[in-house]
Amino acid sequence: MITDLYYILRKISSIYARVRVRVPPNSYSILSFNQPKFCLTATWNPNGITIANQSIVGIRPFGIFVNTNNTIYVANKEKNTILIWQEESINPTKNIQGNFTEPISLFVTSNGDIYIDDGIKNGRVQKWSAEKKNFVTVMNVNLFCRGLFVDINDTLYCSMSLYHQVVKKSLNDPLGISVTVAGVITDHPESVPSKLNNPHGIFVDVNLDLYVADSQNHRVQLFQPGESNGITVAGSRSLNPTIILKFPTGIVLDAEKYLFIVDQGNSRIVGSGLNGFRCLVGCYGEGSESNQLNYPSSLSFDRSGNMFVVDSSNYRIQKFNYLKRYCGKTSLVLQKVYSSSLTKNNQIYYRDCQKEHFYYESIQVKVIESGYYTLHGSGKIDPYGSIYKNKFNSFDPSDNLFDQDYDRGSNVQFKLDVHLYADMTYVLVVTTYESKQTGEFSVVVLGKNKVFLERLSTPVNIQLRYSSKLIDDSPTFYRDCKVPQCHYEALQIYVNTTGLYVLWSESNIKAYGYIYENDFNPLKPSDNLLVSHGGKCNYGEFKLIIDLEAKIRYILVVTTHEPKIFGNFSIFISGPNNVTLSPFSPKESRCVIGDQCNFYMKGIGLTLDDILRDELQPNKVLNNQTFSIKFSAGLTIIMFVAGLINSILSFMTFQNKDSQQVGCGMYLLTSSITSFLAISMFLIKFWFVVLTHINVSTSLSVLRGGCVFIETILKIFLYFDGWLNACVAVERAVLIFKGVKFDKKKSKSFARQIILILPFCILGTLIHELVYRELFVYETGLDKIDTNKTNEDTNKRYVSCITRYSSSVQDYNTAILFFHLVGPFIVNLFSALFIIFGGARQRSMARTDQNFKEHIQEQFSEHKQLIISPIILLVLSIPRLIISLLTGCVKTSENLWLYLGAYFISFTPSMLIFLIFVFPSELYMKAFRQWFNRIRQRTPP
């Protein structure tokens, strides 16, 4: 086999290098780079130290070289410089600049000469002479060199990635030409032994064996002297894969000729050893943490074995210290043999999150002594082994992944050499290389001490199947407080036996599943939540794996990924015993006004957005909207016209000086203005809500401005108008109380102060709305499962104006709303009662010839103009007040006309000032007639 041949060649070459190879006496490259000898259990600190960041090495550095004096050389492409660190230096001690452009790779010989790639624009390789301190061109190339190397015969190698070949040229023959040593120029690079595809890093050992990181073939090729066909020594595309690589870009050999590979696509460094390949650093996934790498490009060792890695996409150089303390006794003995089989009753998962699914078995692994252990897997199936730290997540197979291996066709079909800690739990997952394979397998564990293996995954044992359908009448909630108007069905679950259960869906709605303990509150979907899954790595269907206890109620909530989706679904439950499933109706225990999780709201604080949100249909003209919307639109226009006429007539009446003899006239003059502003803002609010919900492409900045300001301004005018009317009622009560002692000048002075101060007081009570109001935006994305859907089918936007109140601010908001709603109501009520009963009591004390009842009737008859207005205002406030005092949570769509009617009635006082204040008063009607007569006189016949 090719892999076995490679290891035989490696042993022979090692002997040959020590016994037969003679190094030319004038070779500059001998021992210029470090090839440490590592122990069999060599370990590097997983947390790297950043020795240079972007400010030093620029963006996307590539090449690095560490010589035998531990001097570090790095090419800065951005600044066209070579940076040099002496041993132990924190910052670069020297910069070399020249007429080279964007150098990618470099190589340093033992005499200090630096060979620099200058191919991207100048088509050459330059040498910087340490002795002469100048540059000279030593090789002409077609394009840049991804890798440079000088062998013991002073031959310079260049890997020309875009030409898919490696060329070489003798440095001892200045007139010599470059010759191809590996690969051929082709427009169709393939993975055949004679061809390369985008070669990067290269390494030439003392036997002149050439190792090439054949990046886009995802392998490392060995070309022996004089051979045009390469031997694959690492990579998944060979006939005998030893490790799965993804775009390798760098390669180094140690003193024992073991390979160290920059596995760029997997953002890690891997190395070979006596027991095969293993991950060395960057084993925790792609990222920018100290134990992670992000598309590394090359590596080099110092003489102590410390590893220097160019972490290209993190724009830094990382140093990983060699931990010699882990080198010790390496003999391993048999500790455990585990045998089982994969059948069609095993759990399945989507190993690469693609369409193909695989049967698997998960096994808990624990050791009593920390150290290196080897897990061999073999069997009649073609097993694929992976080991995880702490737990295995079948919906994210890369999460917690510690190591994995596959070696099809060998006696040991997977082999994991890992360092296990006694205080940690590991999970071994055994699956197959091909999809849906079944058969027997065994795992042999070698190590220092006893190992415990216990099966975790349970076989599929379906206990229940439940089918249902989400329809338009199904309840809705904000899924995860992010996705609005998701229909759902809630089911309560009881199990007879405590154990591990698996629940999964099959549907045409891309079902999303949640499990809660004891209770589910759609207003607080995170409370009591145990587990959820939305179909990731399960082909769009949820799968829930959870330990359930007997005698405890669990709630399964089945919903959808996107809003307003209807369709059929089926639920399957597998477990150790019978399962009971029945419908569950959640009770909303709390209402939070305006929160995006709140589909149900109390009457107090209702806005037009809340009432009409479910009635408005996006992308439909007004004529195609529901009757309630069209009726509301017509009523809004009628109310505005009536309010406009009312305000004009009222303003012309109260601007008369005779009407302003006391404070009442000034309050009503101001009210004629604020009522017009209130009814105008009501019109703006209505059409803003309607048009922005119909036209879903409205600018978010416009929506955000309307959300924050329109409702608050509307409330200011509405509350201002209500309190002005209350001020009128109070002054009339004072007038009855004081009689002839009533001070008109003082009344007018006090009214001016009230009119100036009141709007600022109202704004102060509502300032929290400007702070906490915000726009909630949710946009559906492209359907990643059903690729036949178009952007128009899958891209939708849902926008809501919400408030995020803390509990204390919510209590304050409720108190303020009641204050502005109930305050004027109570003032009008007590003023009306005082005018009637207080005035009657005063008269009964002065005139004893009549009883109290007769005085009440006389008082009502005499001051009916003062009583009618507060009574009308009381009647108009009652519907809104009743709704506000309703307990519990209510759904606006179920009582649309109740809430819509109460909302519209709350604006009628702003359009009835003339009728409730002017029309019953002889004084104000006289002022109105005077104004009307003047208008008629000015109008020509």
C-alpha positions, 0 to 999 in steps of 0.5 A: 500500500502507498502509505506503508510504502511511504513509511518504509521510504521514510525509515530507509531515508532516515538511515540513508541520511545518517550514513551515506549522504555527504553534504557539499562543503560549500553548501550554505543551506545546511542546518540553516533551518531547525529540524528538532527531534521530538518524543513520541508523545510530543505536545505543544501548549494549545494556547499560542502567544502572539509575537507580532500583530497586524501593526507589525506584519500587515494584512494576511502575512504568509511566509516565515523562517526561523534559523538555527540561531532562533532568528525569525524572518517574516515577509510583510507584503503590505510594506514590502519589507523583511522583518527580523527578530533576534532571539528573545527580542519582543519587537523586530530588530531589523527591517530590510527593504528593497525593490521587491514587491509584495513578497510572499515566501522567503528562505534563509541560508546558513550564511545569512543570505535571504531568498525573497519572492518578487514574482507578482510584478517583477517575475523573479526571485531575489537574493539579499546578500548578508555580506554585500548588503545588496540584492541580486536576481537569482531566478526568473519566474512566470509569477510569484512563488508560494514556496521557496527552498534551497537544498543541500546542493544549493539548488533553489526551488519555487512552487508556482501555484498558478502554473501548477508546478515546482521548478528548480535552478542551481545557484552554482550555475548563474547561466543555468535555466530553471527546470520543472521538477514536479507537476506540469503546466496545464489548464486542467490540473488533476489529482493524478500522481504526475500533476499538481493543483495550486501547490504551496509550501515545499520541503526538500530533505537531505536525500533530495526528496521533494515534499509538496503541499498540493493545496487544491488536491488536498494532499501532500505529495512526495517526489523522489529524485528523477521521478515525475509521479508523486506519492501521496503521503497525506490527504483524503484523495489518495487510494489510502487516505491517512488524514483528511486535509483541506487546502494544505499550504505548508509542510516541515519535516522533523529530525525523524522525518515526521510530517508537520502540515499547515492544514489551512482549510481546517485552520489547524496544524497536524503532525504525523508520528508513530501512530499516524496523524493527529491535530497539534495546535488549532484543534478548537475550530476556526477563530481568533482566540489564543487556542484557535487559528484562522487560515494559517499559511506556514510554520517553522520551528526554533531549535527548542521545538517551539512552533511558529505559525503565520495565522494569516487571516488573524494578521498575526504570528503565533508561538506555541511552546513545546511542552517537554514535560509530556514526554515520558513513558510511552508504552501502552497496554490493552485496557478495553474492548468494546463491541457493538453493531450499527443497525437501522434502529440506531440513531441517525444524524447528518454528519456533514449537515448535508442531505445524507444521513448516517447511523451512529452510536455514541459511547461515553469515555472516562479514564482514571489516569490522565495520559495518552490513549489510542482507540482503534476501530474496526469491523465489518462496516467501514467505521468512522471515528470521532471523539468529543469533549464533554458532549456530542451534539448531533446537530453541530458535529463540529462542536466540541470535536476533539479529534477524528480519523478514518482510514478505509481499507486497513485492518484498523479502520480508524485510529485516534491518538489522544491525550485524555484527562481524568477529570473530563468526560469524552464521547466517542462517536462511531459511524460509517464512511458511507451513508446508511451502512449497518454492521458490526464493529469493535473499538480497542482502547490502549492506554496507561490505566483502566478505561470505562466505556458506556453506551449513550445513544439508545436504539430507536423504539417508537412509542408514539406518533402524533399528527396534526396541522397548523392553521390560520386559527392556531395561536401565535407568538413571537418565537424566541422573542425574535420571529413574529406571528409564528403559529404553534401547537402546545402538547403536554407530555407524560412518560411512564419511565424515566429515561432518554427520549428522542422526539422528531418531526416530519412535516411540510412546514419546517417545524421548530420544536421546544420542550418546557418543564411544567408550563409554557407562557407564550409571552415569556418563551424563554421561561422553563425552556429545557431544549429546542431545535430548529432543524439544523443538521437535520434537513430542516426538521427538529429533533429533540434528545432529552432525559425525561422524568416520570410524574413530571409534566413537559410541554412540547411546542411545535411551531415554524421557522418563519411567520404565518406558515400553515401545514401538516406535521407529524411527531415521533417519540422514541424511548424506553416506555409508553408516552402520553400526549394531550393538548395544552392551552397555555395561560398568559400569566403576565402582560407586558405592553408593547414587548415583542414577545407580547401578542396579548395585551391589556386594554390600557396602553393599547395603540393603533398599531396593536389593534390593526396589526393583524387586520392589515394585509401587506402589499394590498391596496386599501380597496382590497383590505378588510371591511374593518380597515376601510370602515376605519379609514372612512371614519377617520376622515369624517372625524378629521373633517368634523374636528377641523370644523369644530376647531375653527368655530371654537377658535373664532368663538373664544378669540372674542375678548368677551369670551376671555373675561375669565380663565375658562375662555382662555382654557377653551381657546387653547383647547380649540387649538390642541383639539385640532392638533390632536385630531390631526395627529390622529389622522397622521397616526392612522394613515402612517400605520395603515400605509407602512403596514401595506407598503412593506418596503418603507424606509426603516428610518421613516418607520423608526421615526414614526414609532418613537415620535408620532404616538408620544406627540399624539398622547401629549395633545390628547392628554393636554386637551383632556386636562384643559377640559378638566381645568374648565370644569374646576373653574366652573365649580370654583365660580359656583362656590365663590359666587360674587367673590370670584376674582376674574383677573386672578382666574385669567392669570392662573389660567395663563400659568397653567396653559404654559406649564401643563404641556411640559408636565405632560411631556415629563410624564411621557419622556420614558416612551421616547427612551424605550420605544424602538423598532422591531424588525424581522426579515425572513431569509432565503430558504436553504432547504427548498432551493426552488423558492425565489427571493420573492417567496422567501424574503419578507419583512415584519416590523413592529413598534415595541417598548422594552420596559423593565418591571419598574418602568412598566409599573410607572407607565401603567400608573401614568396612563391611568393618571392621564385617563382617570384624572380628567374623568374624576375631575369632571365627575366631582366638578359636576357633582359639586355644581349640582349638589354643592350649589343646591346645599348653599341655596338650601342654607340661604332659602329654607322655604324649599327642600333640598330636592327642589334646590337640586332641580333648580340648580340643574335648570339654572346651570345646565350649561355648566353641567352638560359639558363634564357629563358628556366628557364623563360618558365619552371616557367610560368605554376607554376606562372600562377596557383599561380596567379589564383584568387579565390579557385579551386578544385584540383580534377577537374583540376588534370592534370593542377596542377599535370603538373605544380607541376612536371614542377617546378622540371624540372630545377633541371634535366636540368642543363647540357642541359641549362648551359653546352650544349650551352657553348663552355667553359663548353662543352670543360671542359666536353669533357676533363673529358669524354676523361680522362674517356675513356683513363682510361677505358681498351679496 
